[in-house]
Structures are given as structure tokens and as C-alpha cells.
Amino acid sequence: MNKKMLIPIAIAAILVLGIVLGCNWFFSGAGSTSYYTQVDNTKLSQVSPQGAVDLSGNGGMDHSYTLTSYDEHGNEKDVTFGTSRELREGAFLCLKVSPLRGVLEWSEVQYDELPSAVQEHYAVPASR
């Protein structure tokens, strides 16, 4: 191979590698932040009727919540995410939030699992 062909091939290989690594980072959820919130069903909205075409960008979920959430340092942010059902009133959630993709996943957690800076924003549940 002559040197004139090596440069474009090297540039193409670097671009392909960059695209592969960028896609891997994007879809892996790297760079996501945990936010904590408490379910408030007055903040629940119906996204679309069952069987309708989903144009909301809500991942086909029927329900949407926009809840005030806190990161591990207690910094506040309103976070919107979709669910397939109404969640348990008063439940605490940990939301994994990506800067570009939004909420990647959520799970219910106990009050004791909340960072102390987050616990300051919520009352201690009576059942403790």
C-alpha cells in the first residue's frame, strides 16, 4: 500500500472507532446521576389512551410523573418519567437520569436508603 492510501484509511478507522465508543457510552447509561423523589399521585398524568399511537416520546408508557427530585447532595431538579401504572402513593424512588436520554430506570427504595442530604427534604415515615 502506498502512503497516500494509509492516511484516509487511518482517518476512517479513527472515525469508526469514535462512533462505536460514543454509541457504547450513550446506550450504557454512563454519566447518569441518581435522583431521589417521593411519589405524589397528584402529579400523575395520563399520556395516551390504550392502543393509540405513542407520539409523546414517553417510551410507550401510559402514565407520566413530573416530580421534584434531589441528587445525593440535596440539589433540586424536576424530573419527568413514564410508567406503565400508577405508583404507590408516598413511595420513595431512586431515578437513574442521563443528561441526554432522561430517566433510564427507576426503583423503589426505603427512607433509610436515601442519602442524608435527601432525607432532609422529607418527613420520616410513621411506620419506622
C-alpha positions as CSV (number, residue, x, y, z in Angstrom):
1,M,0.0,0.0,0.0
2,N,1.2,3.4,-0.7
3,K,1.3,6.2,1.9
4,K,-1.4,8.2,0.2
5,M,-3.9,5.5,0.9
6,L,-2.9,5.0,4.6
7,I,-4.0,8.4,5.7
8,P,-7.6,8.1,4.6
9,I,-7.8,4.6,5.9
10,A,-6.4,5.7,9.3
11,I,-8.9,8.6,9.5
12,A,-11.8,6.3,8.6
13,A,-10.7,3.8,11.3
14,I,-10.5,6.6,13.9
15,L,-13.9,7.9,13.0
16,V,-15.5,4.4,13.1
17,L,-13.8,3.7,16.5
18,G,-15.1,7.1,17.8
19,I,-18.6,6.4,16.7
20,V,-18.6,2.9,18.2
21,L,-17.3,4.2,21.5
22,G,-19.7,7.1,21.5
23,C,-22.7,4.8,20.9
24,N,-21.5,2.4,23.6
25,W,-21.2,5.3,26.1
26,F,-24.7,6.7,25.1
27,F,-26.5,3.4,25.4
28,S,-24.7,2.1,28.5
29,G,-26.1,4.9,30.7
30,A,-22.6,6.1,31.6
31,G,-22.7,9.6,33.1
32,S,-26.1,9.1,34.7
33,T,-26.9,10.6,38.0
34,S,-29.1,9.2,40.8
35,Y,-32.0,11.4,41.9
36,Y,-34.4,10.6,44.7
37,T,-38.0,11.5,45.0
38,Q,-41.3,10.6,46.7
39,V,-44.4,9.6,44.7
40,D,-47.1,12.2,44.6
41,N,-50.1,10.9,42.6
42,T,-51.5,14.4,42.2
43,K,-48.5,14.9,39.8
44,L,-49.6,11.9,37.6
45,S,-50.9,12.4,34.1
46,Q,-52.4,10.1,31.5
47,V,-50.2,10.2,28.4
48,S,-52.3,8.5,25.8
49,P,-55.3,6.2,25.6
50,Q,-54.6,2.5,25.4
51,G,-54.0,1.4,21.8
52,A,-53.2,4.8,20.5
53,V,-50.0,5.6,18.6
54,D,-47.4,7.0,21.0
55,L,-46.1,10.3,19.8
56,S,-45.2,11.6,23.3
57,G,-41.6,10.2,23.4
58,N,-42.6,8.6,26.7
59,G,-41.5,5.1,25.6
60,G,-45.0,3.7,25.2
61,M,-45.8,4.3,28.8
62,D,-49.4,5.2,29.7
63,H,-48.6,7.4,32.7
64,S,-46.2,10.3,33.3
65,Y,-44.9,11.8,36.5
66,T,-43.1,15.1,36.9
67,L,-41.7,15.1,40.5
68,T,-39.3,17.3,42.4
69,S,-36.2,15.2,42.9
70,Y,-32.9,15.6,44.7
71,D,-29.4,14.3,43.9
72,E,-27.1,12.9,46.6
73,H,-26.0,16.4,47.6
74,G,-29.6,17.7,48.0
75,N,-29.7,19.7,44.8
76,E,-33.2,20.0,43.5
77,K,-34.4,19.2,39.9
78,D,-37.8,18.5,38.4
79,V,-37.7,15.1,36.7
80,T,-40.3,13.7,34.3
81,F,-40.6,9.9,33.7
82,G,-43.1,7.4,32.3
83,T,-44.6,4.4,34.0
84,S,-47.0,1.7,32.8
85,R,-49.1,2.0,36.0
86,E,-49.9,4.3,38.9
87,L,-47.2,4.1,41.6
88,R,-47.7,3.6,45.3
89,E,-48.5,7.0,46.9
90,G,-45.7,8.1,49.2
91,A,-43.1,5.6,47.9
92,F,-39.5,6.7,47.7
93,L,-37.8,6.2,44.3
94,C,-34.3,6.3,43.0
95,L,-34.2,7.5,39.4
96,K,-31.2,7.0,37.2
97,V,-31.1,10.1,35.0
98,S,-28.9,10.5,31.9
99,P,-28.2,14.1,30.7
100,L,-29.3,13.2,27.1
101,R,-31.8,10.3,27.5
102,G,-33.6,11.3,30.7
103,V,-34.7,8.6,33.1
104,L,-33.1,5.3,32.2
105,E,-34.6,3.3,35.1
106,W,-36.2,3.8,38.5
107,S,-36.6,1.6,41.5
108,E,-38.4,1.9,44.8
109,V,-36.2,2.4,47.9
110,Q,-36.7,2.7,51.6
111,Y,-36.3,6.0,53.5
112,D,-33.2,4.7,55.2
113,E,-31.6,4.2,51.8
114,L,-31.9,7.9,50.9
115,P,-28.7,10.0,51.2
116,S,-28.8,12.2,54.3
117,A,-29.0,15.3,52.2
118,V,-32.1,14.0,50.6
119,Q,-33.7,12.8,53.8
120,E,-33.7,16.4,55.0
121,H,-36.3,17.2,52.4
122,Y,-38.8,14.5,53.5
123,A,-40.5,13.7,56.8
124,V,-39.6,10.4,58.4
125,P,-42.3,7.9,57.6
126,A,-44.6,7.0,60.5
127,S,-44.1,3.2,60.0
128,R,-40.4,3.4,61.1
